[in-house]
Amino acid sequence: MVVTYNRLDKLRATLAQLLAAPAADLAAVVVVDNASTDGTGAWLDSLDDPREATCTPAWPAAVISASAASKLHA
């Protein structure tokens, strides 16, 4: 798993190295993009390696909501 936020240049280099490995050695890479604004999402969408999967988590909003709710009950 690779987690990224606005580090497109570093992500490109990291994925190039990871995906250079034979499929027998690396079955999958999951990239968690934390809502990057630097073109990361578009670049990830352009990849065609079946071993790469992208996930954009919804958890930050849930964490903020839980934090705000906890303050109401404090």
Secondary structure, 3 states (H helix, E strand, C coil): CEEECCCHHHHHHHHHHHHCCCCCCCCCEEEEECCCCCCHHHHHHHCCCCCEEEECCCHHHHHHHHHHHHHHCC
